[in-house]
Amino acid sequence: MTLPRTAAVLPALLLLAAPAFAQEYKSGIKWEEPKVVTPGSEPGAPPSDATILFDGTNLDAFEGGDKWTVENGYAQVGPANIKTKESFGDCQLHVEWATPEKVKGNGQGRGNSGIFLMDRYEVQILDSFGNTTYFDGQASAVYKQSPPQVNASRGPGEWQSYDILFTAPRFDENGDLARPGFVTVLHNGVATHHHFELQGPTSFTAPAAYPKNHPAKAPIRIQNHGNPVRFRNIWIRELKTAVGVHPEKKVEAAK
């Protein structure tokens, strides 16, 4: 009996596909065991290691929080900016916000606020649903530095979310910039910035430029821009790089 050609060559192909002496690669790095974190019970809910900045009851985590109105599980912008009492560097920040349901004004005068990372780097909040303005000033823009990749805005009065991953800039021992900051933004679950390189602190009147130095951590600021924007469910997580011990390099004895 003659086997079909394909059946005859199959065992040989299998031998070629599976090396006889394959060995697992091991880096030799001794990693710390990752900490166990319980995810939130639903999308947007804080994980177990998050710092709760606003849970709908009070703004005690913020300086100036008493200037805003807290009711029905949300906080409404009052006559002042608010800043976290605690300072943060590299972080994951979740913020939910809503512009007024009744539309008043246009352009930058419609549902304007902002999230300032390290009190310096602004992710813009604006009613950008059918509202034309300069693109690097619309919702989810890194203000005056880059428009969002897409406009993922919901309508006026609807709750929206930002999930922001922030890497703070680093400065050397002389105070000079060693590495710029970076930001990734998801607006309503849609990526609008991916590892965007920040050009410096936000400015309305001048080009962005890094200062000689600034602290490694600073507060989160939420802006009062004269519009009754509402906020809820604000939490933050500090981000840390995984730690591992590299194996010592072996030095060969002199021959």
PyRosetta script that sets phi, psi and omega in degrees:
from pyrosetta import init, pose_from_sequence

init()
pose = pose_from_sequence("MTLPRTAAVLPALLLLAAPAFAQEYKSGIKWEEPKVVTPGSEPGAPPSDATILFDGTNLDAFEGGDKWTVENGYAQVGPANIKTKESFGDCQLHVEWATPEKVKGNGQGRGNSGIFLMDRYEVQILDSFGNTTYFDGQASAVYKQSPPQVNASRGPGEWQSYDILFTAPRFDENGDLARPGFVTVLHNGVATHHHFELQGPTSFTAPAAYPKNHPAKAPIRIQNHGNPVRFRNIWIRELKTAVGVHPEKKVEAAK")
pose.set_psi(1, 130.4)
pose.set_omega(1, -179.5)
pose.set_phi(2, -99.2)
pose.set_psi(2, 124.6)
pose.set_omega(2, 179.5)
pose.set_phi(3, -74.0)
pose.set_psi(3, 148.8)
pose.set_omega(3, 173.6)
pose.set_phi(4, -58.9)
pose.set_psi(4, 152.7)
pose.set_omega(4, -176.0)
pose.set_phi(5, -56.4)
pose.set_psi(5, -43.3)
pose.set_omega(5, -177.8)
pose.set_phi(6, -64.3)
pose.set_psi(6, -37.7)
pose.set_omega(6, 179.5)
pose.set_phi(7, -68.0)
pose.set_psi(7, -31.1)
pose.set_omega(7, -177.7)
pose.set_phi(8, -72.2)
pose.set_psi(8, -35.4)
pose.set_omega(8, -175.7)
pose.set_phi(9, -91.6)
pose.set_psi(9, -11.6)
pose.set_omega(9, -176.1)
pose.set_phi(10, -59.4)
pose.set_psi(10, -47.2)
pose.set_omega(10, 179.4)
pose.set_phi(11, -58.6)
pose.set_psi(11, -37.7)
pose.set_omega(11, 179.4)
pose.set_phi(12, -65.2)
pose.set_psi(12, -39.8)
pose.set_omega(12, 179.0)
pose.set_phi(13, -65.1)
pose.set_psi(13, -38.9)
pose.set_omega(13, 179.4)
pose.set_phi(14, -64.3)
pose.set_psi(14, -38.2)
pose.set_omega(14, 178.3)
pose.set_phi(15, -65.2)
pose.set_psi(15, -37.2)
pose.set_omega(15, 178.6)
pose.set_phi(16, -69.3)
pose.set_psi(16, -33.6)
pose.set_omega(16, -176.3)
pose.set_phi(17, -76.7)
pose.set_psi(17, -21.7)
pose.set_omega(17, -175.9)
pose.set_phi(18, -118.2)
pose.set_psi(18, 96.8)
pose.set_omega(18, -180.0)
pose.set_phi(19, -57.4)
pose.set_psi(19, 140.6)
pose.set_omega(19, -174.9)
pose.set_phi(20, -73.8)
pose.set_psi(20, -27.9)
pose.set_omega(20, -174.0)
pose.set_phi(21, -123.5)
pose.set_psi(21, 39.6)
pose.set_omega(21, 179.5)
pose.set_phi(22, -63.7)
pose.set_psi(22, 134.8)
pose.set_omega(22, 179.7)
pose.set_phi(23, -123.8)
pose.set_psi(23, 140.0)
pose.set_omega(23, 179.7)
pose.set_phi(24, -69.1)
pose.set_psi(24, 134.1)
pose.set_omega(24, 174.1)
pose.set_phi(25, -79.5)
pose.set_psi(25, 134.7)
pose.set_omega(25, 174.6)
pose.set_phi(26, -130.9)
pose.set_psi(26, 128.4)
pose.set_omega(26, -176.5)
pose.set_phi(27, -71.8)
pose.set_psi(27, -25.4)
pose.set_omega(27, -175.9)
pose.set_phi(28, 84.6)
pose.set_psi(28, -5.4)
pose.set_omega(28, 178.7)
pose.set_phi(29, -74.0)
pose.set_psi(29, 132.7)
pose.set_omega(29, 176.8)
pose.set_phi(30, -95.1)
pose.set_psi(30, 104.2)
pose.set_omega(30, -175.8)
pose.set_phi(31, -87.7)
pose.set_psi(31, 145.4)
pose.set_omega(31, 168.4)
pose.set_phi(32, -68.0)
pose.set_psi(32, 144.9)
pose.set_omega(32, 178.4)
pose.set_phi(33, -69.0)
pose.set_psi(33, 128.5)
pose.set_omega(33, 178.8)
pose.set_phi(34, -59.3)
pose.set_psi(34, 137.0)
pose.set_omega(34, 178.1)
pose.set_phi(35, -66.2)
pose.set_psi(35, 141.9)
pose.set_omega(35, 178.1)
pose.set_phi(36, -80.0)
pose.set_psi(36, 125.4)
pose.set_omega(36, 177.4)
pose.set_phi(37, -124.8)
pose.set_psi(37, 129.9)
pose.set_omega(37, 178.3)
pose.set_phi(38, -87.3)
pose.set_psi(38, 120.7)
pose.set_omega(38, 179.7)
pose.set_phi(39, -64.2)
pose.set_psi(39, 162.2)
pose.set_omega(39, 175.5)
pose.set_phi(40, -61.9)
pose.set_psi(40, 155.1)
pose.set_omega(40, -176.1)
pose.set_phi(41, -71.0)
pose.set_psi(41, -17.9)
pose.set_omega(41, 178.9)
pose.set_phi(42, -152.1)
pose.set_psi(42, 164.2)
pose.set_omega(42, -179.8)
pose.set_phi(43, -55.1)
pose.set_psi(43, 131.2)
pose.set_omega(43, 179.8)
pose.set_phi(44, 91.1)
pose.set_psi(44, -15.6)
pose.set_omega(44, 178.6)
pose.set_phi(45, -74.3)
pose.set_psi(45, 144.8)
pose.set_omega(45, -176.1)
pose.set_phi(46, -70.1)
pose.set_psi(46, 139.9)
pose.set_omega(46, 172.3)
pose.set_phi(47, -72.6)
pose.set_psi(47, 171.6)
pose.set_omega(47, -171.5)
pose.set_phi(48, -66.3)
pose.set_psi(48, -21.4)
pose.set_omega(48, -177.7)
pose.set_phi(49, -100.8)
pose.set_psi(49, 10.8)
pose.set_omega(49, -178.4)
pose.set_phi(50, -78.7)
pose.set_psi(50, 148.9)
pose.set_omega(50, 168.4)
pose.set_phi(51, -92.4)
pose.set_psi(51, 120.8)
pose.set_omega(51, -177.9)
pose.set_phi(52, -82.8)
pose.set_psi(52, 118.4)
pose.set_omega(52, 178.8)
pose.set_phi(53, -93.8)
pose.set_psi(53, -31.6)
pose.set_omega(53, 176.3)
pose.set_phi(54, -155.6)
pose.set_psi(54, 118.4)
pose.set_omega(54, -179.0)
pose.set_phi(55, -109.8)
pose.set_psi(55, 12.6)
pose.set_omega(55, 178.9)
pose.set_phi(56, 98.2)
pose.set_psi(56, -4.3)
pose.set_omega(56, -175.9)
pose.set_phi(57, -106.7)
pose.set_psi(57, -39.4)
pose.set_omega(57, -179.5)
pose.set_phi(58, -159.1)
pose.set_psi(58, 164.8)
pose.set_omega(58, 178.2)
pose.set_phi(59, -110.8)
pose.set_psi(59, 38.4)
pose.set_omega(59, -177.7)
pose.set_phi(60, -64.1)
pose.set_psi(60, -21.0)
pose.set_omega(60, 179.8)
pose.set_phi(61, -77.1)
pose.set_psi(61, -5.2)
pose.set_omega(61, -174.7)
pose.set_phi(62, -117.9)
pose.set_psi(62, 138.6)
pose.set_omega(62, 166.7)
pose.set_phi(63, -73.3)
pose.set_psi(63, 131.5)
pose.set_omega(63, -177.8)
pose.set_phi(64, 85.7)
pose.set_psi(64, 3.4)
pose.set_omega(64, -178.4)
pose.set_phi(65, -61.5)
pose.set_psi(65, -25.2)
pose.set_omega(65, 179.6)
pose.set_phi(66, -71.2)
pose.set_psi(66, -9.4)
pose.set_omega(66, 178.7)
pose.set_phi(67, -85.8)
pose.set_psi(67, -10.6)
pose.set_omega(67, -179.7)
pose.set_phi(68, -103.2)
pose.set_psi(68, 160.4)
pose.set_omega(68, 179.2)
pose.set_phi(69, -95.4)
pose.set_psi(69, 128.5)
pose.set_omega(69, 175.9)
pose.set_phi(70, -114.3)
pose.set_psi(70, 121.0)
pose.set_omega(70, 179.5)
pose.set_phi(71, -160.4)
pose.set_psi(71, 150.5)
pose.set_omega(71, 175.0)
pose.set_phi(72, 52.9)
pose.set_psi(72, 31.4)
pose.set_omega(72, 175.3)
pose.set_phi(73, 84.5)
pose.set_psi(73, 6.3)
pose.set_omega(73, 177.5)
pose.set_phi(74, -134.8)
pose.set_psi(74, 163.9)
pose.set_omega(74, 176.0)
pose.set_phi(75, -115.0)
pose.set_psi(75, 136.5)
pose.set_omega(75, 179.1)
pose.set_phi(76, -111.7)
pose.set_psi(76, 137.9)
pose.set_omega(76, -177.4)
pose.set_phi(77, -54.1)
pose.set_psi(77, 133.7)
pose.set_omega(77, 176.0)
pose.set_phi(78, -111.4)
pose.set_psi(78, -160.3)
pose.set_omega(78, -171.6)
pose.set_phi(79, -82.7)
pose.set_psi(79, 28.7)
pose.set_omega(79, 179.9)
pose.set_phi(80, -160.6)
pose.set_psi(80, 157.4)
pose.set_omega(80, 168.9)
pose.set_phi(81, -70.5)
pose.set_psi(81, 157.3)
pose.set_omega(81, 171.2)
pose.set_phi(82, -124.0)
pose.set_psi(82, 148.9)
pose.set_omega(82, 179.7)
pose.set_phi(83, -131.7)
pose.set_psi(83, 145.7)
pose.set_omega(83, 174.6)
pose.set_phi(84, -64.8)
pose.set_psi(84, 142.8)
pose.set_omega(84, 176.1)
pose.set_phi(85, -71.2)
pose.set_psi(85, -27.9)
pose.set_omega(85, 178.3)
pose.set_phi(86, -93.8)
pose.set_psi(86, 151.2)
pose.set_omega(86, 178.9)
pose.set_phi(87, -103.3)
pose.set_psi(87, 151.7)
pose.set_omega(87, -176.2)
pose.set_phi(88, -139.9)
pose.set_psi(88, 151.7)
pose.set_omega(88, 172.4)
pose.set_phi(89, -114.6)
pose.set_psi(89, -115.6)
pose.set_omega(89, 177.1)
pose.set_phi(90, -59.6)
pose.set_psi(90, 130.4)
pose.set_omega(90, -174.0)
pose.set_phi(91, -159.3)
pose.set_psi(91, 164.0)
pose.set_omega(91, 167.1)
pose.set_phi(92, -114.1)
pose.set_psi(92, 121.5)
pose.set_omega(92, -175.9)
pose.set_phi(93, -121.2)
pose.set_psi(93, 130.9)
pose.set_omega(93, 176.1)
pose.set_phi(94, -116.0)
pose.set_psi(94, 129.2)
pose.set_omega(94, -179.9)
pose.set_phi(95, -138.5)
pose.set_psi(95, 133.9)
pose.set_omega(95, 173.1)
pose.set_phi(96, -114.0)
pose.set_psi(96, 137.1)
pose.set_omega(96, -173.1)
pose.set_phi(97, -148.5)
pose.set_psi(97, 159.5)
pose.set_omega(97, 178.9)
pose.set_phi(98, -146.0)
pose.set_psi(98, 133.0)
pose.set_omega(98, 174.2)
pose.set_phi(99, -84.1)
pose.set_psi(99, 164.4)
pose.set_omega(99, -176.8)
pose.set_phi(100, -58.3)
pose.set_psi(100, 139.0)
pose.set_omega(100, 178.7)
pose.set_phi(101, -66.3)
pose.set_psi(101, -38.6)
pose.set_omega(101, 177.2)
pose.set_phi(102, -85.3)
pose.set_psi(102, 115.5)
pose.set_omega(102, -173.8)
pose.set_phi(103, -77.4)
pose.set_psi(103, 126.8)
pose.set_omega(103, 172.9)
pose.set_phi(104, -132.9)
pose.set_psi(104, 139.7)
pose.set_omega(104, 177.9)
pose.set_phi(105, 79.7)
pose.set_psi(105, -175.1)
pose.set_omega(105, 178.5)
pose.set_phi(106, -154.3)
pose.set_psi(106, 172.0)
pose.set_omega(106, -179.7)
pose.set_phi(107, 55.6)
pose.set_psi(107, -131.0)
pose.set_omega(107, -177.2)
pose.set_phi(108, -74.3)
pose.set_psi(108, -7.5)
pose.set_omega(108, 179.2)
pose.set_phi(109, -93.4)
pose.set_psi(109, 16.4)
pose.set_omega(109, -174.1)
pose.set_phi(110, -123.9)
pose.set_psi(110, 97.0)
pose.set_omega(110, 177.0)
pose.set_phi(111, 69.0)
pose.set_psi(111, 42.1)
pose.set_omega(111, -173.4)
pose.set_phi(112, -89.8)
pose.set_psi(112, 131.4)
pose.set_omega(112, 170.6)
pose.set_phi(113, -160.3)
pose.set_psi(113, -166.7)
pose.set_omega(113, 179.1)
pose.set_phi(114, -172.7)
pose.set_psi(114, 154.1)
pose.set_omega(114, 174.9)
pose.set_phi(115, -107.6)
pose.set_psi(115, 118.8)
pose.set_omega(115, -178.9)
pose.set_phi(116, -105.5)
pose.set_psi(116, 108.1)
pose.set_omega(116, 176.0)
pose.set_phi(117, -73.3)
pose.set_psi(117, 134.6)
pose.set_omega(117, -177.4)
pose.set_phi(118, 53.9)
pose.set_psi(118, 26.6)
pose.set_omega(118, 177.9)
pose.set_phi(119, 64.2)
pose.set_psi(119, 17.9)
pose.set_omega(119, -171.0)
pose.set_phi(120, -140.4)
pose.set_psi(120, -34.3)
pose.set_omega(120, -168.6)
pose.set_phi(121, -112.0)
pose.set_psi(121, 110.6)
pose.set_omega(121, -168.1)
pose.set_phi(122, -97.3)
pose.set_psi(122, 130.1)
pose.set_omega(122, 163.7)
pose.set_phi(123, -100.7)
pose.set_psi(123, 117.6)
pose.set_omega(123, -171.5)
pose.set_phi(124, -71.3)
pose.set_psi(124, 141.9)
pose.set_omega(124, 169.1)
pose.set_phi(125, -113.6)
pose.set_psi(125, 130.4)
pose.set_omega(125, -178.8)
pose.set_phi(126, -162.4)
pose.set_psi(126, 151.7)
pose.set_omega(126, 169.4)
pose.set_phi(127, -77.0)
pose.set_psi(127, 98.2)
pose.set_omega(127, -178.3)
pose.set_phi(128, -107.7)
pose.set_psi(128, 24.1)
pose.set_omega(128, 176.7)
pose.set_phi(129, -89.5)
pose.set_psi(129, 101.2)
pose.set_omega(129, -178.6)
pose.set_phi(130, 66.1)
pose.set_psi(130, 29.7)
pose.set_omega(130, -177.5)
pose.set_phi(131, -127.1)
pose.set_psi(131, 108.4)
pose.set_omega(131, -175.6)
pose.set_phi(132, -84.4)
pose.set_psi(132, 133.0)
pose.set_omega(132, 173.9)
pose.set_phi(133, -152.0)
pose.set_psi(133, -176.7)
pose.set_omega(133, 177.1)
pose.set_phi(134, -66.2)
pose.set_psi(134, 138.8)
pose.set_omega(134, -166.4)
pose.set_phi(135, -66.1)
pose.set_psi(135, -33.0)
pose.set_omega(135, 178.4)
pose.set_phi(136, -84.9)
pose.set_psi(136, 18.6)
pose.set_omega(136, 173.2)
pose.set_phi(137, -130.7)
pose.set_psi(137, 7.9)
pose.set_omega(137, 179.4)
pose.set_phi(138, -85.7)
pose.set_psi(138, 175.9)
pose.set_omega(138, -178.4)
pose.set_phi(139, -54.3)
pose.set_psi(139, 136.1)
pose.set_omega(139, 177.4)
pose.set_phi(140, 74.9)
pose.set_psi(140, 3.2)
pose.set_omega(140, 173.4)
pose.set_phi(141, -70.1)
pose.set_psi(141, 147.8)
pose.set_omega(141, 161.7)
pose.set_phi(142, -81.1)
pose.set_psi(142, 107.0)
pose.set_omega(142, -162.2)
pose.set_phi(143, -54.5)
pose.set_psi(143, 125.6)
pose.set_omega(143, 178.5)
pose.set_phi(144, 63.6)
pose.set_psi(144, 10.2)
pose.set_omega(144, 178.6)
pose.set_phi(145, -120.3)
pose.set_psi(145, -39.6)
pose.set_omega(145, 179.5)
pose.set_phi(146, -160.5)
pose.set_psi(146, 134.1)
pose.set_omega(146, 170.1)
pose.set_phi(147, -67.2)
pose.set_psi(147, 161.4)
pose.set_omega(147, 170.6)
pose.set_phi(148, -68.1)
pose.set_psi(148, 156.6)
pose.set_omega(148, 178.4)
pose.set_phi(149, -64.2)
pose.set_psi(149, -33.6)
pose.set_omega(149, 177.8)
pose.set_phi(150, -142.9)
pose.set_psi(150, 160.8)
pose.set_omega(150, 175.1)
pose.set_phi(151, -96.6)
pose.set_psi(151, 104.0)
pose.set_omega(151, -176.6)
pose.set_phi(152, -103.4)
pose.set_psi(152, 25.7)
pose.set_omega(152, -173.2)
pose.set_phi(153, -71.1)
pose.set_psi(153, 141.1)
pose.set_omega(153, 167.4)
pose.set_phi(154, -89.9)
pose.set_psi(154, 173.1)
pose.set_omega(154, -174.8)
pose.set_phi(155, -73.4)
pose.set_psi(155, 167.5)
pose.set_omega(155, 178.5)
pose.set_phi(156, -54.9)
pose.set_psi(156, 135.2)
pose.set_omega(156, 178.6)
pose.set_phi(157, 86.3)
pose.set_psi(157, -15.5)
pose.set_omega(157, -179.9)
pose.set_phi(158, -82.8)
pose.set_psi(158, 145.7)
pose.set_omega(158, 178.2)
pose.set_phi(159, -74.0)
pose.set_psi(159, 136.3)
pose.set_omega(159, 179.7)
pose.set_phi(160, -127.7)
pose.set_psi(160, 165.5)
pose.set_omega(160, -177.9)
pose.set_phi(161, -135.9)
pose.set_psi(161, 146.8)
pose.set_omega(161, 166.8)
pose.set_phi(162, -117.8)
pose.set_psi(162, 133.3)
pose.set_omega(162, 166.8)
pose.set_phi(163, -120.0)
pose.set_psi(163, 115.3)
pose.set_omega(163, -170.1)
pose.set_phi(164, -118.4)
pose.set_psi(164, 127.8)
pose.set_omega(164, 172.0)
pose.set_phi(165, -108.0)
pose.set_psi(165, 122.1)
pose.set_omega(165, -172.1)
pose.set_phi(166, -125.1)
pose.set_psi(166, 131.0)
pose.set_omega(166, 171.9)
pose.set_phi(167, -112.3)
pose.set_psi(167, 116.3)
pose.set_omega(167, -176.7)
pose.set_phi(168, -69.2)
pose.set_psi(168, 149.8)
pose.set_omega(168, 174.7)
pose.set_phi(169, -67.2)
pose.set_psi(169, 157.6)
pose.set_omega(169, 177.7)
pose.set_phi(170, -119.0)
pose.set_psi(170, 144.4)
pose.set_omega(170, 178.7)
pose.set_phi(171, -123.1)
pose.set_psi(171, 147.4)
pose.set_omega(171, -179.6)
pose.set_phi(172, -83.0)
pose.set_psi(172, -176.4)
pose.set_omega(172, -175.2)
pose.set_phi(173, -65.2)
pose.set_psi(173, -17.7)
pose.set_omega(173, 178.1)
pose.set_phi(174, -93.1)
pose.set_psi(174, 0.3)
pose.set_omega(174, -178.6)
pose.set_phi(175, 86.3)
pose.set_psi(175, 4.2)
pose.set_omega(175, 178.8)
pose.set_phi(176, -84.8)
pose.set_psi(176, 151.7)
pose.set_omega(176, -179.4)
pose.set_phi(177, -64.3)
pose.set_psi(177, 122.5)
pose.set_omega(177, 177.2)
pose.set_phi(178, -98.0)
pose.set_psi(178, -33.6)
pose.set_omega(178, 179.0)
pose.set_phi(179, -155.1)
pose.set_psi(179, 130.7)
pose.set_omega(179, -179.9)
pose.set_phi(180, -70.0)
pose.set_psi(180, 167.8)
pose.set_omega(180, 173.9)
pose.set_phi(181, -81.8)
pose.set_psi(181, 160.5)
pose.set_omega(181, 179.2)
pose.set_phi(182, -136.9)
pose.set_psi(182, 150.1)
pose.set_omega(182, 178.8)
pose.set_phi(183, -141.4)
pose.set_psi(183, 137.8)
pose.set_omega(183, 171.6)
pose.set_phi(184, -118.5)
pose.set_psi(184, 132.6)
pose.set_omega(184, -176.8)
pose.set_phi(185, -128.2)
pose.set_psi(185, 132.2)
pose.set_omega(185, 169.2)
pose.set_phi(186, -112.5)
pose.set_psi(186, 120.6)
pose.set_omega(186, 178.9)
pose.set_phi(187, -105.8)
pose.set_psi(187, 114.1)
pose.set_omega(187, -175.5)
pose.set_phi(188, 54.8)
pose.set_psi(188, 37.5)
pose.set_omega(188, 177.7)
pose.set_phi(189, 83.0)
pose.set_psi(189, 0.0)
pose.set_omega(189, -178.4)
pose.set_phi(190, -105.1)
pose.set_psi(190, 127.3)
pose.set_omega(190, 179.6)
pose.set_phi(191, -67.0)
pose.set_psi(191, 120.7)
pose.set_omega(191, 178.7)
pose.set_phi(192, -112.3)
pose.set_psi(192, -19.7)
pose.set_omega(192, 170.2)
pose.set_phi(193, -140.9)
pose.set_psi(193, 135.7)
pose.set_omega(193, 178.3)
pose.set_phi(194, -122.3)
pose.set_psi(194, 106.0)
pose.set_omega(194, 177.7)
pose.set_phi(195, 50.6)
pose.set_psi(195, 48.2)
pose.set_omega(195, 179.2)
pose.set_phi(196, -72.1)
pose.set_psi(196, 132.0)
pose.set_omega(196, -179.9)
pose.set_phi(197, -82.2)
pose.set_psi(197, 114.0)
pose.set_omega(197, 179.8)
pose.set_phi(198, -68.3)
pose.set_psi(198, 137.6)
pose.set_omega(198, -177.4)
pose.set_phi(199, -89.8)
pose.set_psi(199, -6.8)
pose.set_omega(199, -178.5)
pose.set_phi(200, 143.4)
pose.set_psi(200, -178.7)
pose.set_omega(200, 177.6)
pose.set_phi(201, -60.4)
pose.set_psi(201, 153.1)
pose.set_omega(201, -179.6)
pose.set_phi(202, -70.0)
pose.set_psi(202, 138.5)
pose.set_omega(202, 174.5)
pose.set_phi(203, -143.5)
pose.set_psi(203, 139.1)
pose.set_omega(203, 175.3)
pose.set_phi(204, -84.4)
pose.set_psi(204, -24.7)
pose.set_omega(204, -170.4)
pose.set_phi(205, -111.6)
pose.set_psi(205, -6.4)
pose.set_omega(205, -175.4)
pose.set_phi(206, -148.5)
pose.set_psi(206, 158.5)
pose.set_omega(206, 175.8)
pose.set_phi(207, -61.6)
pose.set_psi(207, 148.0)
pose.set_omega(207, 177.9)
pose.set_phi(208, -67.0)
pose.set_psi(208, 136.8)
pose.set_omega(208, 177.8)
pose.set_phi(209, -156.5)
pose.set_psi(209, 137.7)
pose.set_omega(209, -179.9)
pose.set_phi(210, -71.5)
pose.set_psi(210, 142.5)
pose.set_omega(210, 174.5)
pose.set_phi(211, -76.0)
pose.set_psi(211, 178.2)
pose.set_omega(211, 177.0)
pose.set_phi(212, -60.0)
pose.set_psi(212, -37.5)
pose.set_omega(212, -178.5)
pose.set_phi(213, -168.3)
pose.set_psi(213, 159.3)
pose.set_omega(213, 165.4)
pose.set_phi(214, -154.0)
pose.set_psi(214, 165.7)
pose.set_omega(214, -174.8)
pose.set_phi(215, -58.1)
pose.set_psi(215, 155.9)
pose.set_omega(215, 179.6)
pose.set_phi(216, -70.6)
pose.set_psi(216, -22.6)
pose.set_omega(216, 177.1)
pose.set_phi(217, -137.3)
pose.set_psi(217, 149.7)
pose.set_omega(217, 179.4)
pose.set_phi(218, -156.0)
pose.set_psi(218, 165.2)
pose.set_omega(218, -177.2)
pose.set_phi(219, -68.8)
pose.set_psi(219, 161.0)
pose.set_omega(219, 168.1)
pose.set_phi(220, -89.9)
pose.set_psi(220, 128.3)
pose.set_omega(220, 179.1)
pose.set_phi(221, -111.1)
pose.set_psi(221, 137.9)
pose.set_omega(221, 172.5)
pose.set_phi(222, -114.5)
pose.set_psi(222, 130.0)
pose.set_omega(222, -166.2)
pose.set_phi(223, -88.1)
pose.set_psi(223, 139.5)
pose.set_omega(223, 163.2)
pose.set_phi(224, -95.1)
pose.set_psi(224, 117.2)
pose.set_omega(224, 177.8)
pose.set_phi(225, -120.4)
pose.set_psi(225, 20.5)
pose.set_omega(225, 176.3)
pose.set_phi(226, 86.2)
pose.set_psi(226, 2.8)
pose.set_omega(226, 179.6)
pose.set_phi(227, -112.4)
pose.set_psi(227, 140.8)
pose.set_omega(227, -176.0)
pose.set_phi(228, -78.3)
pose.set_psi(228, 62.9)
pose.set_omega(228, 176.7)
pose.set_phi(229, -74.7)
pose.set_psi(229, 143.7)
pose.set_omega(229, -179.7)
pose.set_phi(230, -108.8)
pose.set_psi(230, 152.9)
pose.set_omega(230, 179.9)
pose.set_phi(231, -135.6)
pose.set_psi(231, 150.9)
pose.set_omega(231, 173.7)
pose.set_phi(232, -155.0)
pose.set_psi(232, 165.6)
pose.set_omega(232, 171.3)
pose.set_phi(233, 46.8)
pose.set_psi(233, 68.2)
pose.set_omega(233, 178.9)
pose.set_phi(234, -108.9)
pose.set_psi(234, 122.5)
pose.set_omega(234, 177.1)
pose.set_phi(235, -145.1)
pose.set_psi(235, 162.4)
pose.set_omega(235, -174.9)
pose.set_phi(236, -144.0)
pose.set_psi(236, 148.2)
pose.set_omega(236, 174.7)
pose.set_phi(237, -128.2)
pose.set_psi(237, 133.2)
pose.set_omega(237, 172.3)
pose.set_phi(238, -76.2)
pose.set_psi(238, 137.8)
pose.set_omega(238, -179.1)
pose.set_phi(239, -105.6)
pose.set_psi(239, 134.7)
pose.set_omega(239, 179.5)
pose.set_phi(240, -131.5)
pose.set_psi(240, 142.6)
pose.set_omega(240, 178.6)
pose.set_phi(241, -72.2)
pose.set_psi(241, 140.6)
pose.set_omega(241, 176.5)
pose.set_phi(242, -58.1)
pose.set_psi(242, 140.7)
pose.set_omega(242, -176.0)
pose.set_phi(243, -107.3)
pose.set_psi(243, 132.1)
pose.set_omega(243, 177.3)
pose.set_phi(244, -142.7)
pose.set_psi(244, 150.6)
pose.set_omega(244, 177.6)
pose.set_phi(245, -101.5)
pose.set_psi(245, 118.9)
pose.set_omega(245, -178.7)
pose.set_phi(246, -79.6)
pose.set_psi(246, 144.5)
pose.set_omega(246, 178.7)
pose.set_phi(247, -66.7)
pose.set_psi(247, 146.4)
pose.set_omega(247, 178.5)
pose.set_phi(248, -69.0)
pose.set_psi(248, 141.6)
pose.set_omega(248, 178.1)
pose.set_phi(249, -71.1)
pose.set_psi(249, 133.1)
pose.set_omega(249, 179.2)
pose.set_phi(250, -80.5)
pose.set_psi(250, 132.2)
pose.set_omega(250, 179.5)
pose.set_phi(251, -101.8)
pose.set_psi(251, 121.1)
pose.set_omega(251, -179.3)
pose.set_phi(252, -72.1)
pose.set_psi(252, 140.8)
pose.set_omega(252, 177.8)
pose.set_phi(253, -68.0)
pose.set_psi(253, 142.5)
pose.set_omega(253, -179.7)
pose.set_phi(254, -64.9)
pose.set_psi(254, 135.6)
pose.set_omega(254, -179.3)
pose.set_phi(255, -85.5)
pose.dump_pdb("model.pdb")
